[in-house]
Amino acid sequence: MESLLGRHRNLIIFLSVLFLQALGLAVQVKRGGPDEQDTRLIRIWAVDALTPFERAVVRVQNSADGVWRNYFFLRGVRAENRQLKEQIEQMRLEEVRLGEDAAQARRLQSLLAFKEQVIAKTVAAQVIGSSASDLSKSIYIDKGSNDGIAQDMPVITATGIVGKVLRVYPSTALVLLINDQTSGVGALLEKSRLQGVVHGTPNGELMLERVMSDEQVAPGETVLSSGGDQIFPKGLPVGTVTHVSPGKELFLNIKVKPAADLSRLEEVLVVTEKHEQQSLAENAGRMRAADILALRLPSVPDKPAAAGQTATGAKSSGAAQAKPQVATGKIKPPQENASPTTGAQPSKMAKVATPVAAQSVAGKTQSAKANVANSTEHTAVPTDLGKKNRTTGINGSILETHPSKPEATQAKPLNAQPASPPVPSPSQDTPH
Amino acid sequence: MPITYTSGEQIEVYRFSIPVTIGVPLLALFLQAFLPQRLPFFSIFDLPLLVTIFFAMARRNPISGLFTGAAIGLAQDMLGAYPIGIFGIAKTVVGYAASSLGAKLDVENAGARFLVTLGFYLVHQAIYFAVARGMVNLTMNWSWSRVIIAGLANALLGVGLYFLLDKFKQRA
């Protein structure tokens, strides 16, 4: 027996060491796998031993880089500054336009009692290291539980999502990147709104899975987070579709280029707080779909009184008379509380306010006017809402169009108060 | 590039000073954790594996080889996102096999080192994949192209690195 042990001593030790490690591994896996909450002390020791060096190197590197960039390498800064100022002006214009669109979207969302997740608070963190293995895509950041970081918090950059916090230590945290093979992000395609799951591949690429092969997906389409994973808020950029091919079974193989450069991360934002909120417009009072439609539709020019009298229906004549008044500025639609949409409309309205443009669109808008009137009617509460509008002054273009009342044919706007601000001209509308 | 079969008496056995024994694996781990964030292409390399192979082949002692592999592998596991022990098992096998091979074959020249490193890289990846999928139940896919390319890159780096580390060898 002893000779047997002596002869195979190396092999026995080898197998024992392997067995012990396998046993240790089994204990870990049995307790809940890689996502388990408790963190082993040995991990903490290892991380605490290594991260100070990484932190120190990063600090020295940043200091040297800062001195070089901020004091020595300033070539082309003036030209760049001028360019950036021009860019800021352009972006301000764009911001106003987007703000208007967003406000409009919020009002529509409020109509549907839509609750959105909003990023309330983020913590900026610096990437100080990686997982020391090509097989697991993860990074270490220099913020931990002392800074309010907790497990499963989303990690993002300005350009897109990065990953989620996997483990938290007092002053550092391990972030599992979205291109890790074990990670998954609920995603949707921006245009087609198709939903899927984004996974990492062994090569560190991203694949959008679970999209049926009979769907049309074009390269270049943006992939956003869907919010379905309960980690990332909806609407954050995940990446862009680069290649689409038929996959196994009934699904497409969709390769996605990550929006954030995952291989060159330096600074990230950890979303430490997010909350659901009802859209702001809901607080200002509910609007009918018809109100929003009326705001969006172009107006028509003044017509002779006879034209209004000869109109066949009360609804269409009402719209036909009220709109021109708005367009020519006779009626001053009140500005809704914190509503840039009414600010957006004047540009449209002003365009059709010129006689030539108005005539050219008059024919096209006839059917639209009828639709507006119909929409108003379909809300089924014109009188009540009309009263409400009269008092609150939500929408300047809402008309009394109750078909059973004879005065409905007079079609006057509910809130033609003189105190309301005038419709700004396009030049006035230009923000600075 | 001959791989000569020699008797145990003909093969030189080396040892290393304690600072080198501890410092080189730690430095390899640090660089592996730090450099890929600055130089993304570096993530293809596995410095801890190369160090494991080097020490195992130089010492030519299976016991020290397997313990070196286990220690470096477990340390690498501690820095990763997955359960501790996957790299530990893979590198224990590589350490044991490399030192066993080193005891039988003279792998001092560049060609032999290249082939041995390539072979052990493939073995390492296969064991890692098997343990990660079979035991830990991680969702992983095997990519031949990636493994081959990474194996060749590691073998090339290994040849250079071994010549550098040869400077620290001391005759036992």
Chai-1 contact restraints between the chains, C-beta under 6 A:
chainA,res_idxA,chainB,res_idxB,connection_type,confidence,min_distance_angstrom,max_distance_angstrom,comment,restraint_id
A,N10,B,P62,contact,1.0,0.0,6.0,A-B,restraint_1
A,N10,B,I63,contact,1.0,0.0,6.0,A-B,restraint_2
A,I13,B,I63,contact,1.0,0.0,6.0,A-B,restraint_3
A,F14,B,L66,contact,1.0,0.0,6.0,A-B,restraint_4
A,F14,B,Y96,contact,1.0,0.0,6.0,A-B,restraint_5
A,V17,B,L66,contact,1.0,0.0,6.0,A-B,restraint_6
A,V17,B,A70,contact,1.0,0.0,6.0,A-B,restraint_7
A,V17,B,T92,contact,1.0,0.0,6.0,A-B,restraint_8
A,L18,B,T92,contact,1.0,0.0,6.0,A-B,restraint_9
A,Q21,B,G85,contact,1.0,0.0,6.0,A-B,restraint_10
A,Q21,B,G88,contact,1.0,0.0,6.0,A-B,restraint_11
A,Q21,B,I89,contact,1.0,0.0,6.0,A-B,restraint_12
A,G24,B,G85,contact,1.0,0.0,6.0,A-B,restraint_13
A,L25,B,P83,contact,1.0,0.0,6.0,A-B,restraint_14
A,L25,B,G85,contact,1.0,0.0,6.0,A-B,restraint_15
A,Q28,B,P83,contact,1.0,0.0,6.0,A-B,restraint_16
A,V29,B,P83,contact,1.0,0.0,6.0,A-B,restraint_17
A,V29,B,V136,contact,1.0,0.0,6.0,A-B,restraint_18
A,P34,B,Y82,contact,1.0,0.0,6.0,A-B,restraint_19
A,P34,B,P83,contact,1.0,0.0,6.0,A-B,restraint_20
A,R43,B,M78,contact,1.0,0.0,6.0,A-B,restraint_21
A,A46,B,M78,contact,1.0,0.0,6.0,A-B,restraint_22
A,E54,B,F34,contact,1.0,0.0,6.0,A-B,restraint_23
A,V127,B,Q37,contact,1.0,0.0,6.0,A-B,restraint_24
A,G129,B,A33,contact,1.0,0.0,6.0,A-B,restraint_25
A,G129,B,F34,contact,1.0,0.0,6.0,A-B,restraint_26
A,S130,B,A33,contact,1.0,0.0,6.0,A-B,restraint_27
A,S130,B,P36,contact,1.0,0.0,6.0,A-B,restraint_28
A,S130,B,Q37,contact,1.0,0.0,6.0,A-B,restraint_29
A,S131,B,L79,contact,1.0,0.0,6.0,A-B,restraint_30
A,S131,B,G80,contact,1.0,0.0,6.0,A-B,restraint_31
A,S131,B,A81,contact,1.0,0.0,6.0,A-B,restraint_32
A,A132,B,L29,contact,1.0,0.0,6.0,A-B,restraint_33
A,A132,B,Q32,contact,1.0,0.0,6.0,A-B,restraint_34
A,A132,B,A33,contact,1.0,0.0,6.0,A-B,restraint_35
A,A132,B,Q76,contact,1.0,0.0,6.0,A-B,restraint_36
A,A132,B,L79,contact,1.0,0.0,6.0,A-B,restraint_37
A,S133,B,G80,contact,1.0,0.0,6.0,A-B,restraint_38
A,D134,B,S43,contact,1.0,0.0,6.0,A-B,restraint_39
A,S136,B,G80,contact,1.0,0.0,6.0,A-B,restraint_40
A,S136,B,A81,contact,1.0,0.0,6.0,A-B,restraint_41
A,S136,B,Y82,contact,1.0,0.0,6.0,A-B,restraint_42
A,S138,B,A81,contact,1.0,0.0,6.0,A-B,restraint_43
A,L166,B,A81,contact,1.0,0.0,6.0,A-B,restraint_44
A,L174,B,A81,contact,1.0,0.0,6.0,A-B,restraint_45
A,L176,B,A81,contact,1.0,0.0,6.0,A-B,restraint_46
A,Q181,B,T139,contact,1.0,0.0,6.0,A-B,restraint_47
A,Q181,B,M140,contact,1.0,0.0,6.0,A-B,restraint_48
A,T182,B,L138,contact,1.0,0.0,6.0,A-B,restraint_49
A,T182,B,T139,contact,1.0,0.0,6.0,A-B,restraint_50
A,P202,B,N141,contact,1.0,0.0,6.0,A-B,restraint_51
A,P202,B,S143,contact,1.0,0.0,6.0,A-B,restraint_52
A,P202,B,R146,contact,1.0,0.0,6.0,A-B,restraint_53
A,N203,B,R146,contact,1.0,0.0,6.0,A-B,restraint_54
A,S263,B,P40,contact,1.0,0.0,6.0,A-B,restraint_55
